[in-house]
Amino acid sequence: MGLIVDLGRWILRKACMECMKWPEAVSVAVNFSPQQFHQRDVLSEVRYALEVSGLPAHRLEIEITESSLLHNTELTHDVLSQLRSLGVRISLDDFGTGYSSLSYLHNFPLQKVKIDRSFLEGIDSDRPLTLLRGVARLSADLGMSVVVEGIETNEQLELISADGAVTEAQGYLFSRPVPAVRIRQLLNASHGRRTDEQLQVVPSRSIA
């Protein structure tokens, strides 16, 4: 219905305001649709959301998908660079779906790669696990944080964290999407805890 841009602006501001109620070491990740990301005023909208909420830029992470990178490559690179100069972190969401290309990891100023849950299919066999670890190691070697999405069992968690390339995990094993007030309770209960010495837990997307 053409509402995604206005809705995205509202979500961005609400997410930043909510994050201000969380422990200072915790950041918030906000998904941007391709339509929202390619709006002319996207930089102004991000600045405004940070200003009205008081949230430090380094606590905001913007998640984009590969479809945001397919067109107007030069302009996209420029916008990402300016967002990064603000201190905002940029992550590539659902990597491994569609036409995902390793060139994205090299050509764009990304700080995090979120590996799609489809990589977990058959992960208890050698080939899928080798592929997942290869993508994770490559991303880590390029200086990016690595998240695996869709973790539902302790066995999956142990497999992906074995070689140390994966730094964060997200999935129903930790929490289903929950209201904002429940996120605060979870953070108060678990802040500072780790599943092991290296791997951080990322709650599944919350419902504002």
C-alpha positions in Angstrom: 0.0 0.0 0.0 3.0 2.3 -0.1 3.2 2.7 3.7 6.5 0.9 4.2 8.6 4.1 4.2 6.4 6.0 6.8 6.1 2.9 8.9 9.8 2.3 8.7 10.5 5.8 10.0 8.2 5.3 12.9 9.8 1.9 13.8 13.2 3.5 13.6 12.4 6.2 16.1 10.5 3.8 18.4 13.3 1.3 18.4 15.9 4.0 19.3 13.7 5.3 22.1 13.2 1.8 23.5 16.9 1.0 23.3 17.5 4.0 25.7 15.7 2.0 28.3 18.2 -0.9 28.0 21.6 -1.4 29.6 24.2 0.9 27.9 26.2 -2.0 26.5 23.2 -3.3 24.5 22.4 -2.0 21.0 19.3 -2.3 18.8 19.1 -3.6 15.3 16.5 -2.2 12.9 15.5 -3.7 9.6 15.4 -1.3 6.6 13.3 -2.2 3.5 15.0 -1.4 0.2 12.3 1.3 -0.4 13.2 2.9 2.9 16.9 2.6 2.4 16.8 4.3 -1.0 14.8 7.3 0.1 16.7 10.6 -0.4 16.3 11.6 3.2 17.4 8.3 4.8 20.5 10.0 6.4 18.4 12.8 7.8 15.9 10.3 9.2 18.6 8.3 10.9 20.1 11.5 12.4 16.7 12.7 13.5 15.9 9.3 15.2 19.2 9.5 17.1 18.6 13.1 18.1 15.1 12.8 19.4 15.9 9.6 21.3 19.3 10.6 22.6 20.7 7.2 21.5 24.4 7.2 20.8 25.0 6.3 17.1 27.1 3.2 18.0 24.2 1.6 19.7 22.1 1.6 16.5 22.6 -1.1 13.9 20.8 -1.0 10.5 20.1 -4.3 8.8 19.8 -4.3 5.1 19.2 -7.2 2.7 21.0 -7.9 -0.6 18.2 -6.4 -2.6 19.2 -3.0 -1.2 22.6 -3.4 -2.8 21.6 -4.5 -6.2 20.8 -1.1 -7.8 22.5 2.3 -7.8 25.7 0.7 -6.4 27.7 3.9 -6.2 25.0 5.8 -4.4 24.3 2.9 -2.1 28.0 2.7 -1.2 28.0 6.5 -0.5 25.0 6.2 1.8 26.5 3.3 3.7 29.8 5.2 4.1 28.0 8.2 5.5 26.0 6.1 7.9 29.2 4.5 9.1 30.8 7.9 9.5 27.9 8.7 11.9 28.9 5.8 14.0 26.0 3.6 13.0 26.7 -0.1 12.4 25.6 -1.7 9.1 24.8 -5.4 8.9 23.9 -7.6 5.8 20.8 -9.6 6.8 19.8 -13.0 5.5 23.1 -13.6 3.7 23.0 -16.8 1.6 19.5 -16.3 0.0 18.6 -15.1 -3.4 21.6 -13.9 -5.4 23.9 -13.3 -2.4 27.4 -12.6 -3.7 30.7 -12.7 -1.8 31.5 -9.4 -3.6 29.1 -7.7 -1.2 31.4 -8.5 1.7 34.3 -6.9 -0.2 32.7 -3.9 -1.9 30.5 -2.4 0.8 31.4 -1.0 4.2 29.6 -3.6 6.3 30.4 -4.4 9.9 28.3 -7.6 10.4 27.0 -10.5 8.3 23.9 -12.4 9.3 24.0 -15.9 7.8 20.5 -17.1 6.8 18.9 -20.0 8.7 18.9 -22.0 5.5 22.6 -22.7 6.1 21.5 -24.8 9.1 19.7 -27.4 7.0 21.7 -30.6 7.3 24.3 -28.9 9.4 25.0 -32.2 11.2 26.6 -33.5 8.0 30.0 -32.4 6.7 29.1 -30.4 3.6 26.6 -27.9 5.0 28.7 -27.4 8.1 31.9 -26.8 6.0 30.0 -24.3 3.9 28.6 -22.4 6.9 32.0 -22.3 8.6 33.7 -21.2 5.3 31.4 -18.2 4.9 31.7 -17.4 8.6 35.5 -17.6 8.5 35.8 -15.4 5.4 33.5 -12.8 6.9 35.5 -12.8 10.1 38.8 -12.5 8.3 37.4 -9.4 6.5 36.9 -7.9 10.0 33.1 -8.4 10.3 31.1 -9.8 13.1 29.2 -13.0 12.2 25.7 -14.0 13.3 23.9 -17.2 12.5 20.1 -16.9 12.4 17.6 -19.6 13.2 19.3 -21.4 16.1 16.7 -23.7 17.7 18.8 -26.4 19.5 21.8 -26.6 21.7 23.4 -29.0 19.2 23.2 -26.4 16.5 24.7 -23.8 18.8 27.6 -26.1 19.7 28.3 -26.9 16.0 28.4 -23.3 14.8 30.5 -22.0 17.7 33.1 -24.7 17.6 35.8 -22.9 15.5 35.3 -19.4 16.9 34.4 -17.6 13.7 30.7 -17.1 14.6 30.5 -14.4 17.2 26.7 -14.1 17.7 23.7 -16.3 17.5 20.0 -15.6 17.0 17.0 -17.9 17.3 14.1 -19.4 19.2 16.6 -21.3 21.4 17.1 -18.0 23.2 13.7 -16.3 22.8 10.8 -16.0 20.5 9.7 -12.5 19.5 8.3 -10.8 22.5 6.8 -7.3 23.5 9.2 -4.5 24.4 8.5 -4.8 28.1 9.6 -8.5 28.0 12.8 -7.6 26.3 13.7 -5.3 29.2 13.0 -8.2 31.6 15.2 -10.6 29.6 18.0 -8.0 29.5 17.8 -7.3 33.2 17.9 -11.1 33.9 20.6 -12.0 31.4 22.8 -8.9 30.8 26.4 -9.8 31.0 25.9 -13.5 30.6 27.4 -15.5 27.7 26.6 -18.9 26.3 30.3 -19.4 26.4 33.4 -17.2 26.6 33.1 -16.0 23.0 29.5 -16.4 21.6 27.0 -13.6 22.2 23.3 -14.3 22.2 21.0 -12.1 20.0 17.3 -12.3 20.9 15.0 -12.9 17.9 13.3 -9.8 16.6 10.9 -8.3 19.1 7.4 -6.9 18.6 7.3 -3.2 19.6 
